[in-house]
Amino acid sequence: MQSSLRRRLICCSALASLCLCASGCKNSPPPPAATSQNATDQAVAVPLQVDRRDPAIDAIVPAGAQLERVATGFKWVEGPVWVGDSLFFADIPSNSIRKWTPGEGVSIWLQPSGYKGSAPYGGPESGTNGMTLDTQGRLTVAGHAQRDVLRFESLDPAQAPTVLVDSYQGKRLNSPNDLVYRSDGSLYFTDPPYGLPTQGDKDPIKQLKVNGVYRIPHALDHAAGAPADNAHLQLLISDLPRPNGIAFSPGEKYLYVDNSEPKKIWMRYRVKPDGTLADPKLLYDATADTRLGGPDGIKVDVEGNIYGAGPGGVLILSPDGKALGTILIPERVANLTFAGPDRKTLYIAASSSLYRINLNIAGEPLVQSK
């Protein structure tokens, strides 16, 4: 028993050491920059800790579940998405998109991925952010510091991507953050200022007054290499100070959008047949929760439960907004995605590391069926 306990303590210590400073926290200095040499596969598994708020969480998280760290050594990881046989993700401060392949480890897929100017960027987040796939399997990316939404026509990083949009009513977008496709081929995305050099509303290069949520009506049909289709871009939400994560409910009846600050809230909007939104409803408010982290990336499972980066780790809400519990993660969580042949493996991007957990309920596909 003593040797077993000792092994568990060693593993817990290895994970805990990662969160002495969460690199996504703007008030703390980030850990050292990741390079191809120190961004490593360091598989460490410990018993999963869950802050259980409702018995329904037991149907989601298996008894005896393990939290496994599959790679570490980054600065601020975001936008995980499973493509082919690898997990693609952004390491924003290093201005790169990387991929982790089981058995092979981490490699740089694209660098620079966002800002490409000759002068130093002058801000902490020079790279790209959230990523998803369309129904043709094309990688679609929130450009963040590049201030656009772009799509890669193939997995050849040397091929120039297609810019879907980069401005609204003649003004440059702030810094697209996260995005999700609807089954009709339209694309929804959030646009807070976190990718700007100062990350604030008074940034000298910020042109739009709002931090909006937008819809690109025919994103799937945008021809490869065609100019940005800014003329058809629709502003759907303009009253959230920091819109961030975004996801559809099963059946696409609702769109969920969370807001990072000053209030830590999750909102629900009814999706009208034409793709616009109505009936905003406050789904959950975690403003009073002072644990590390806040609203960021969102995903849903096939039962309609909502998984979101939040205080303490991954917050799980029921479809009606009841807090079921929080999967505790030893670093500030940024985003997450379901993967595996049954979509029951949850991959989590958190500060300097990538984690995974096996769950009981499958995640919804990135693009739902019509």
C-alpha positions as CSV (number, residue, x, y, z in Angstrom):
1,M,0.0,0.0,0.0
2,Q,2.8,2.4,0.8
3,S,4.6,1.9,-2.5
4,S,1.3,2.3,-4.4
5,L,0.6,5.5,-2.5
6,R,4.1,6.7,-3.2
7,R,3.6,6.2,-6.9
8,R,0.4,8.1,-6.9
9,L,1.9,11.0,-5.0
10,I,4.8,11.2,-7.5
11,C,2.3,11.3,-10.4
12,C,0.2,13.9,-8.7
13,S,3.3,16.0,-8.0
14,A,4.2,15.8,-11.7
15,L,0.9,17.1,-12.7
16,A,0.6,19.7,-10.0
17,S,4.0,21.2,-10.9
18,L,2.6,22.2,-14.2
19,C,0.0,24.5,-12.7
20,L,2.3,26.7,-10.5
21,C,1.6,29.2,-13.3
22,A,-1.2,28.8,-15.8
23,S,0.0,30.3,-19.0
24,G,-3.4,31.5,-20.0
25,C,-3.8,33.7,-16.9
26,K,-3.0,37.3,-18.0
27,N,-1.9,38.2,-14.4
28,S,0.8,35.5,-14.2
29,P,4.0,35.2,-16.3
30,P,3.9,32.2,-18.7
31,P,6.3,29.3,-18.4
32,P,9.2,29.0,-20.8
33,A,8.4,28.9,-24.5
34,A,7.9,25.5,-26.0
35,T,10.3,24.4,-28.7
36,S,10.4,21.2,-30.7
37,Q,13.0,19.9,-28.2
38,N,11.1,20.6,-24.9
39,A,7.5,20.0,-26.1
40,T,7.4,16.4,-25.1
41,D,5.3,13.3,-24.8
42,Q,5.2,12.7,-21.1
43,A,2.3,10.3,-20.5
44,V,1.4,10.7,-16.9
45,A,-1.9,9.3,-15.6
46,V,-3.5,9.9,-12.2
47,P,-6.9,9.2,-10.8
48,L,-9.4,11.8,-12.1
49,Q,-10.7,14.3,-9.6
50,V,-14.3,15.5,-10.0
51,D,-16.1,18.2,-8.2
52,R,-19.5,16.5,-8.2
53,R,-22.5,18.8,-8.1
54,D,-25.3,16.4,-9.2
55,P,-25.6,12.6,-9.3
56,A,-26.1,12.8,-13.1
57,I,-22.4,13.3,-13.4
58,D,-21.9,9.6,-12.7
59,A,-23.5,8.7,-16.0
60,I,-20.9,10.8,-17.8
61,V,-17.6,10.2,-15.9
62,P,-16.8,6.5,-15.4
63,A,-15.9,5.2,-12.0
64,G,-12.1,4.9,-11.7
65,A,-11.5,7.3,-14.6
66,Q,-7.9,8.5,-15.2
67,L,-6.6,11.9,-16.2
68,E,-3.8,11.4,-18.7
69,R,-1.4,14.1,-19.7
70,V,-0.2,13.1,-23.2
71,A,2.1,16.1,-24.0
72,T,3.5,19.1,-22.3
73,G,6.1,21.9,-22.6
74,F,4.0,24.6,-24.4
75,K,3.0,28.1,-23.5
76,W,-0.8,28.4,-24.1
77,V,-2.5,25.7,-26.1
78,E,-5.8,26.1,-27.8
79,G,-8.2,24.9,-30.5
80,P,-7.7,21.1,-30.4
81,V,-9.3,19.2,-33.2
82,W,-8.7,15.6,-34.3
83,V,-7.7,15.4,-38.0
84,G,-6.9,12.0,-39.5
85,D,-4.7,10.2,-37.0
86,S,-3.5,13.3,-35.1
87,L,-4.6,16.0,-32.7
88,F,-4.0,19.4,-34.2
89,F,-3.8,22.3,-31.8
90,A,-2.5,25.9,-31.6
91,D,0.3,27.0,-29.3
92,I,-0.7,30.7,-29.6
93,P,2.3,32.5,-28.1
94,S,4.8,30.5,-30.3
95,N,2.7,31.5,-33.4
96,S,2.3,27.8,-34.4
97,I,-0.1,25.1,-35.2
98,R,1.2,21.7,-34.0
99,K,0.0,18.2,-34.1
100,W,0.3,15.3,-31.7
101,T,0.3,11.8,-33.1
102,P,0.1,8.8,-30.8
103,G,3.4,6.9,-30.8
104,E,5.2,9.7,-32.7
105,G,4.8,12.8,-30.4
106,V,4.5,16.4,-31.2
107,S,5.6,18.2,-34.4
108,I,5.2,21.7,-35.8
109,W,2.6,21.7,-38.6
110,L,2.7,25.4,-39.4
111,Q,4.8,28.3,-38.1
112,P,4.1,31.2,-38.3
113,S,0.4,30.4,-38.2
114,G,-1.0,33.8,-37.4
115,Y,0.9,37.1,-37.4
116,K,3.4,37.4,-40.3
117,G,4.6,40.9,-40.0
118,S,8.3,41.7,-40.0
119,A,8.2,43.8,-36.8
120,P,7.8,42.0,-33.4
121,Y,4.1,41.5,-32.7
122,G,4.1,43.4,-29.4
123,G,1.5,41.2,-27.7
124,P,1.3,37.9,-26.0
125,E,-0.8,36.0,-28.5
126,S,0.6,36.2,-32.0
127,G,-0.8,32.9,-33.4
128,T,-4.1,31.3,-34.4
129,N,-6.8,30.1,-32.0
130,G,-9.8,27.8,-32.3
131,M,-10.1,25.2,-35.1
132,T,-12.8,22.9,-36.5
133,L,-13.5,20.8,-39.6
134,D,-16.2,21.3,-42.3
135,T,-18.1,18.4,-43.8
136,Q,-15.3,18.0,-46.4
137,G,-12.7,17.5,-43.7
138,R,-11.1,20.9,-44.3
139,L,-9.4,22.5,-41.4
140,T,-11.0,25.9,-40.6
141,V,-9.2,28.2,-38.2
142,A,-9.9,31.3,-36.2
143,G,-7.0,33.5,-37.3
144,H,-6.7,35.4,-33.9
145,A,-3.7,37.7,-34.4
146,Q,-4.1,37.5,-38.2
147,R,-7.6,38.9,-37.7
148,D,-9.4,36.6,-40.1
149,V,-11.1,33.3,-40.5
150,L,-9.3,31.0,-42.8
151,R,-9.6,27.5,-44.3
152,F,-6.9,25.1,-45.4
153,E,-7.9,23.2,-48.6
154,S,-5.5,20.4,-47.8
155,L,-3.2,19.2,-45.0
156,D,-0.2,20.5,-47.0
157,P,0.8,23.5,-44.8
158,A,2.7,25.0,-47.8
159,Q,-0.6,25.5,-49.7
160,A,-2.0,29.0,-49.2
161,P,-5.2,28.9,-47.1
162,T,-8.5,30.5,-48.2
163,V,-9.5,33.6,-46.2
164,L,-13.3,33.3,-45.7
165,V,-13.7,36.7,-44.0
166,D,-11.5,39.4,-42.5
167,S,-13.7,42.5,-42.0
168,Y,-17.2,43.7,-41.2
169,Q,-18.7,46.8,-42.9
170,G,-15.2,47.9,-44.0
171,K,-13.6,47.5,-40.6
172,R,-11.1,44.8,-39.7
173,L,-12.2,42.0,-37.4
174,N,-10.8,42.1,-33.9
175,S,-9.3,38.6,-33.5
176,P,-11.5,35.7,-34.3
177,N,-11.4,33.3,-31.3
178,D,-13.5,30.2,-31.8
179,L,-15.9,28.8,-34.4
180,V,-18.5,26.2,-35.3
181,Y,-20.2,25.0,-38.5
182,R,-24.0,24.6,-38.8
183,S,-25.3,21.7,-40.9
184,D,-26.5,24.2,-43.6
185,G,-22.8,25.1,-44.3
186,S,-22.8,28.4,-42.5
187,L,-20.0,29.2,-40.0
188,Y,-20.4,31.0,-36.7
189,F,-17.5,32.6,-34.8
190,T,-16.7,34.8,-31.9
191,D,-14.5,37.9,-32.1
192,P,-13.2,39.3,-28.8
193,P,-10.0,41.4,-28.7
194,Y,-7.7,38.8,-27.1
195,G,-5.5,38.5,-30.2
196,L,-4.8,42.2,-30.4
197,P,-1.4,43.4,-29.0
198,T,-3.0,44.9,-25.8
199,Q,-5.9,42.5,-25.7
200,G,-8.2,45.4,-24.8
201,D,-11.0,47.6,-26.3
202,K,-8.7,50.6,-26.5
203,D,-6.0,48.8,-28.6
204,P,-4.8,51.3,-31.3
205,I,-5.5,48.8,-34.1
206,K,-9.0,47.9,-33.0
207,Q,-11.5,49.2,-35.5
208,L,-14.8,47.7,-34.4
209,K,-16.6,49.0,-31.3
210,V,-18.3,45.6,-30.7
211,N,-16.9,42.3,-29.7
212,G,-19.3,40.3,-31.7
213,V,-20.6,36.9,-32.7
214,Y,-20.9,36.5,-36.5
215,R,-22.3,34.2,-39.1
216,I,-20.8,33.5,-42.6
217,P,-23.9,32.3,-44.4
218,H,-22.3,30.1,-47.2
219,A,-18.9,29.3,-45.8
220,L,-18.9,25.7,-47.0
221,D,-19.5,26.8,-50.6
222,H,-16.7,29.5,-50.5
223,A,-14.5,28.6,-53.5
224,A,-10.9,27.7,-52.8
225,G,-8.7,30.7,-53.2
226,A,-11.6,33.1,-53.7
227,P,-11.4,36.6,-52.0
228,A,-12.9,37.0,-48.5
229,D,-16.7,37.2,-48.6
230,N,-17.0,40.1,-46.2
231,A,-20.2,41.5,-47.9
232,H,-22.3,38.7,-46.6
233,L,-21.0,38.5,-43.0
234,Q,-23.7,38.9,-40.4
235,L,-23.3,40.3,-36.9
236,L,-25.6,38.3,-34.7
237,I,-24.7,39.2,-31.1
238,S,-23.2,42.6,-30.1
239,D,-23.9,42.9,-26.4
240,L,-21.4,40.4,-24.9
241,P,-18.2,42.1,-23.7
242,R,-16.0,39.1,-24.3
243,P,-17.7,36.3,-26.3
244,N,-15.5,33.3,-26.5
245,G,-16.5,29.6,-26.8
246,I,-19.3,28.6,-29.2
247,A,-21.3,25.4,-29.9
248,F,-24.6,24.1,-31.1
249,S,-27.0,21.9,-29.2
250,P,-27.9,18.5,-30.7
251,G,-30.3,19.2,-33.5
252,E,-29.0,22.8,-33.7
253,K,-32.1,24.2,-31.9
254,Y,-29.8,26.4,-29.7
255,L,-26.5,28.1,-30.0
256,Y,-24.4,28.3,-26.9
257,V,-21.9,31.2,-26.4
258,D,-19.9,31.9,-23.3
259,N,-18.5,35.2,-22.1
260,S,-15.1,35.2,-20.4
261,E,-15.2,38.5,-18.4
262,P,-16.1,40.5,-16.5
263,K,-18.9,38.1,-15.9
264,K,-18.2,34.4,-16.4
265,I,-21.4,33.4,-18.1
266,W,-22.9,30.8,-20.5
267,M,-25.7,32.1,-22.8
268,R,-28.2,30.2,-24.9
269,Y,-29.8,31.5,-28.1
270,R,-32.6,30.0,-30.2
271,V,-31.5,29.4,-33.8
272,K,-34.1,30.6,-36.3
273,P,-34.6,28.9,-39.6
274,D,-32.7,31.5,-41.4
275,G,-29.7,31.1,-39.1
276,T,-30.1,34.2,-37.1
277,L,-30.7,34.1,-33.3
278,A,-33.4,35.0,-30.9
279,D,-34.5,34.6,-27.2
280,P,-31.2,35.1,-25.4
281,K,-31.2,33.3,-22.1
282,L,-28.6,33.2,-19.3
283,L,-27.8,29.5,-18.9
284,Y,-25.2,29.6,-16.1
285,D,-23.2,32.2,-14.1
286,A,-19.9,31.2,-12.6
287,T,-18.7,34.8,-11.8
288,A,-18.5,34.1,-8.1
289,D,-16.3,31.0,-8.6
290,T,-12.8,32.2,-7.9
291,R,-10.9,29.1,-9.0
292,L,-8.4,29.3,-11.8
293,G,-9.9,29.6,-15.2
294,G,-13.1,30.9,-16.9
295,P,-15.4,30.4,-19.8
296,D,-13.6,29.5,-23.0
297,G,-14.0,26.6,-25.5
298,I,-17.3,24.7,-25.5
299,K,-18.4,21.3,-26.8
300,V,-21.6,19.2,-26.4
301,D,-22.3,15.5,-26.2
302,V,-25.0,13.5,-27.9
303,E,-27.2,13.8,-24.8
304,G,-27.0,17.6,-24.9
305,N,-24.7,18.1,-22.0
306,I,-22.4,21.1,-22.3
307,Y,-18.7,20.8,-21.6
308,G,-16.8,24.1,-21.2
309,A,-13.6,25.5,-20.0
310,G,-14.4,27.1,-16.7
311,P,-13.2,27.7,-13.1
312,G,-11.3,24.7,-11.9
313,G,-11.2,22.8,-15.1
314,V,-14.0,21.5,-17.4
315,L,-17.4,22.5,-16.3
316,I,-20.3,20.2,-17.3
317,L,-23.8,21.6,-17.6
318,S,-27.0,19.8,-18.3
319,P,-29.0,21.0,-21.4
320,D,-31.1,23.3,-19.2
321,G,-28.0,24.8,-17.5
322,K,-27.8,22.8,-14.3
323,A,-24.2,22.4,-13.1
324,L,-23.5,18.7,-12.9
325,G,-19.9,19.0,-11.9
326,T,-16.4,20.1,-12.8
327,I,-13.6,17.8,-14.1
328,L,-10.7,19.2,-12.2
329,I,-7.6,20.0,-14.3
330,P,-4.3,21.2,-12.7
331,E,-3.9,24.0,-15.3
332,R,-6.1,26.7,-16.7
333,V,-8.3,25.0,-19.4
334,A,-8.6,26.8,-22.8
335,N,-10.5,24.4,-25.1
336,L,-11.5,20.8,-25.7
337,T,-12.6,18.3,-28.3
338,F,-14.1,14.8,-28.5
339,A,-12.2,12.2,-30.5
340,G,-11.7,8.4,-30.9
341,P,-13.7,6.0,-33.0
342,D,-16.7,6.4,-30.6
343,R,-16.0,10.0,-29.8
344,K,-15.8,9.2,-26.1
345,T,-12.3,10.5,-25.6
346,L,-12.2,14.1,-24.4
347,Y,-9.0,15.9,-25.2
348,I,-8.3,19.0,-23.2
349,A,-6.0,21.9,-24.1
350,A,-4.8,23.5,-20.8
351,S,-2.0,26.0,-20.5
352,S,1.2,24.1,-21.1
353,S,-0.3,20.6,-21.7
354,L,-2.6,18.3,-23.5
355,Y,-4.8,16.0,-21.4
356,R,-7.3,13.3,-22.2
357,I,-10.1,11.4,-20.4
358,N,-12.3,8.5,-21.4
359,L,-16.0,9.2,-20.8
360,N,-19.2,7.3,-21.0
361,I,-21.1,9.5,-23.5
362,A,-20.0,10.3,-27.0
363,G,-19.5,13.9,-28.2
364,E,-21.6,15.4,-30.9
365,P,-19.8,15.4,-34.3
366,L,-18.1,18.7,-35.2
367,V,-20.8,19.2,-37.9
368,Q,-24.2,17.8,-37.3
369,S,-26.4,16.2,-39.9
370,K,-29.2,18.1,-41.4
